[in-house]
Amino acid sequence: MGKFIKREAIIAGCILLATIVLVFPAAYFAGTKTFGPFGDNGTLGRWLGSLFGELAAGSPAIWFFTLSPLLAITVLRAGIALARKI
């Protein structure tokens, strides 16, 4: 595997990990403050379990929610790289 591909795979993995560790809980806490508790016993663990269940089931909306930070950062990095070449 080339250095470039390896580096990009590591960056993508770090972004996805940050999404799971930071964005998912932030979305949970913002949602509970805005809309109230999640279900009857609305804990973060239950919400994450539901979220990962939807990911495993292939829900397009949840996959988009998960991959959006990666897509946004990748587009931003590509734009910066293109601007530097111009």
Secondary structure, DSSP 8 states (H G I E B T S, - for coil): --HHHHHHHHHHHHHHHHIIIIIHHHHHHHHHHHH--SSTT--HHHHHHHHHHHHHHT-HHHHHHHHHHHHHHHHHHHHHHHHHH-
